[in-house]
């Protein structure tokens, strides 16, 4: 559930749930001969199967039901001609104004004082969060920290007693084929237990820069988001996050964030509310057999450098476009997707050895990684009680090239605050601001400069490039 809805991206559904999404099905009984009389052989087979009853009974009290309320714009309605009312200049649905929405997901207690781990998309943009325990006790919760890039969030409730906590295991020790148990609230059905095996590890599904999912066939459905994935030994080794589905329901392919990834981020999420990451400054792509032959690399391994950012640690260390990074800080890189996570886990300011292959020869360069800048800047108007509701970040050169923009041109809208003038005007995350009051902008600093020049009694006029490629104007009226 992202923004109160199921989101399907290339067949991947984040496993949240909008309230009112309960799906009722009709049960069909299939009779068979001897239904009430099992043979000794059948009984022996059934007794040999694993039972998760003790595990479920012990750790279900640590699993919680999370309900959130959010304010979102509601778009579009059907016209008599079969289409949608157009949004002026864009051909898309028209906003009918912000409405209050409800959503739900799962989480689990990781400390007896009420610290809870869940998915970021369960609580993102939430105005109110309530947590219900297995004993039906309900508490208000507050967000302690969020990391959208790994879809993790930490929330906390204030209970009058110590709460049962789920022990955290070691996801690195997990093997393909191991039994796992998922506990959560699919479709709002609290404390639902499902079991399966680990289907694969290290899955990349395109949900973010640090994808490293555990794949499982334990049934996961909308509402399971944020719930724990247990081993047969009773340790949490993953946070259920997404499913692969054409219909929105379970088809036996679910994805969980490895618990080791969460454990590494927890201290900073709790102490700072966000995560600081190291930055190398390269854009990479996967290697193929054809590319390996062309670049004189012995096999299709490593991360091919497609672009090196100006003034980045990589550029300063001498990394060039066309280099193949095969090792970072002593760790081999077989797939390009492994590099971002390795860099992000480095300490800011650390000097690490990076092994590359260039023109068929191996080289080792020393790179001092710097801090990844906070990409998002909140944009407030100069009037104290007015907020446009925009969070922005600079466009990267490759993003501008993909959009067909000049360099520099445009500023990316990263987030839009619920109930803000930006939402009411129909601005969405992913839009690119090209002009402010008919003056072209190419940086956050330049955009803020034009904001400061705006007359306080007039709406703010923005020229936007939409994600679908359409361009048009919107006017933001300050509150």
Secondary structure, DSSP 4 states (H G I P E B T S, - for coil): -BTTB--EETTEEE--EETT------------TTTT---HHHHHHHHHS---HHHHHHHGGGEEEEEEEEEEEEE--B-TTSSBPBPTTT-SBPEEEEEEEEEEEEEEEEETTTEEEE-HHHHTT-SEEEEE-TTS-EEEEEEEEEETTTTEEEEEE--SS----PPB--GGG--TT-EEEEEE-GGG-TTEEEEEEEEEEEE--SSSTT--EEEE-S---TT-TT-EEEETTS-EEEEEEEEE-SSSS--S-EEEEEHHHHHHHHHHHHHHSS---EE--EEEEE--HHHHHHTT-SSS-SEEEEEE-TT-HHHHHT--TT-EEEEETTEE-SSTHHHHHHHHTSPTT-EEEEEEEETTEEEEEEEE-EEPP---EEEE-SSTT-EEEEEEEEPPHHHHHHHT--SS--EEEEEE-TTSHHHHHT--TT-EEEEETTEE--SHHHHHHHHHHS-TTSPEEEEEE-TTS-EEEEEEPP-
